[in-house]
Amino acid sequence: MQESWSFELPNCTTLPEGIEVVIQLKQIELGIFLSYYYKKGGAVVENVSQASETQFTSPISGSLTVAFDLIYFNACRDILQQERGEMDLQVTWDEGKRILRLQGEYWPTRDGDEI
């Protein structure tokens, strides 16, 4: 599994500016995007922040690490647990359309075992 999410940012003109806007103003959407990775474990992602400087591979792409809170909640089992997590993201900026695309880590999924 490898998730991606695109953010339309009409007022941004550069990749660094787009990253800053997404981290600050699109935290709920960013949390939803990262939550897809943890939904099988029953967690949601909140309080996303940039954990490392962006490493640019070109003027329109690069990578960065984000940190976040993983919240596990199950009322039936009376569970409310919180832990900190990190993930590396690949970022790509489409200058013409002003769209920032984030791509998460690749997590291989396991098929069913043969009997």
C-alpha positions as CSV (number, residue, x, y, z in Angstrom):
1,M,0.0,0.0,0.0
2,Q,1.2,3.5,-0.8
3,E,-1.1,6.4,-0.4
4,S,-1.0,9.8,-2.1
5,W,-2.9,13.0,-1.7
6,S,-3.1,16.2,-3.8
7,F,-3.6,19.6,-2.4
8,E,-4.8,22.5,-4.6
9,L,-3.0,25.6,-3.5
10,P,-3.9,28.5,-5.9
11,N,-2.1,31.2,-3.9
12,C,1.3,29.4,-3.8
13,T,4.0,29.8,-6.3
14,T,6.9,27.6,-5.1
15,L,7.3,24.1,-3.6
16,P,8.6,25.4,-0.2
17,E,5.7,27.8,0.1
18,G,3.2,25.0,-0.8
19,I,4.7,22.7,1.9
20,E,4.4,25.4,4.5
21,V,0.8,26.1,3.7
22,V,-0.1,22.4,3.8
23,I,1.6,21.8,7.2
24,Q,0.0,24.9,8.7
25,L,-3.4,25.3,7.1
26,K,-4.4,21.8,5.8
27,Q,-3.7,19.8,9.0
28,I,-7.0,18.0,9.1
29,E,-6.7,16.8,5.5
30,L,-3.1,15.9,6.1
31,G,-4.2,13.9,9.2
32,I,-6.8,12.1,7.1
33,F,-4.2,11.2,4.5
34,L,-1.8,9.8,7.1
35,S,-4.7,8.0,8.9
36,Y,-5.1,5.6,5.9
37,Y,-1.9,4.0,6.9
38,Y,-3.1,3.2,10.5
39,K,-6.8,2.4,10.0
40,K,-6.3,-1.3,10.3
41,G,-4.7,-0.8,13.7
42,G,-7.6,1.5,14.7
43,A,-5.7,4.7,15.0
44,V,-6.3,8.2,13.6
45,V,-3.6,10.8,13.0
46,E,-3.7,14.3,14.6
47,N,-1.3,17.2,15.2
48,V,0.9,16.8,12.1
49,S,4.1,18.9,12.1
50,Q,7.2,19.0,10.0
51,A,10.0,17.0,11.7
52,S,12.8,17.6,9.2
53,E,13.9,20.1,6.7
54,T,12.8,19.4,3.1
55,Q,15.5,17.7,1.1
56,F,15.0,19.1,-2.5
57,T,16.0,16.8,-5.4
58,S,14.9,19.5,-7.9
59,P,13.0,22.8,-7.8
60,I,9.7,20.9,-8.0
61,S,10.3,17.8,-5.9
62,G,11.8,16.6,-2.7
63,S,11.2,14.7,0.5
64,L,10.5,15.5,4.2
65,T,9.7,13.8,7.4
66,V,6.5,14.6,9.3
67,A,5.7,13.8,13.0
68,F,2.2,13.3,14.3
69,D,0.2,11.9,17.2
70,L,-1.4,8.5,16.7
71,I,-4.7,8.2,18.7
72,Y,-6.1,4.8,19.4
73,F,-9.7,4.9,20.7
74,N,-12.1,2.0,21.4
75,A,-15.1,2.8,23.7
76,C,-16.1,-0.9,24.0
77,R,-12.7,-1.9,25.3
78,D,-12.2,1.4,27.2
79,I,-9.0,2.2,25.3
80,L,-7.6,5.6,24.8
81,Q,-4.0,5.5,23.9
82,Q,-1.7,8.1,22.2
83,E,1.8,7.7,20.8
84,R,4.0,9.7,18.5
85,G,4.8,8.6,15.0
86,E,6.9,9.8,12.0
87,M,6.7,9.2,8.3
88,D,8.8,10.2,5.3
89,L,6.9,11.8,2.4
90,Q,7.8,12.5,-1.2
91,V,6.5,15.9,-2.4
92,T,6.0,17.1,-6.0
93,W,4.9,20.5,-7.1
94,D,2.9,21.1,-10.3
95,E,3.6,24.7,-11.1
96,G,1.0,25.0,-13.9
97,K,-1.9,23.7,-11.9
98,R,-0.6,24.8,-8.5
99,I,-1.0,21.4,-6.9
100,L,1.1,19.9,-4.2
101,R,1.2,16.1,-4.3
102,L,2.3,14.1,-1.3
103,Q,3.2,10.4,-1.5
104,G,3.6,8.4,1.7
105,E,5.9,5.4,2.4
106,Y,5.4,2.1,0.7
107,W,4.0,-0.5,3.1
108,P,3.8,-3.9,1.6
109,T,0.5,-5.7,2.2
110,R,0.4,-9.4,2.9
111,D,-1.9,-11.7,1.1
112,G,-3.7,-14.6,2.8
113,D,-1.6,-17.6,3.8
114,E,-1.9,-20.8,1.8
115,I,-3.0,-23.9,3.7
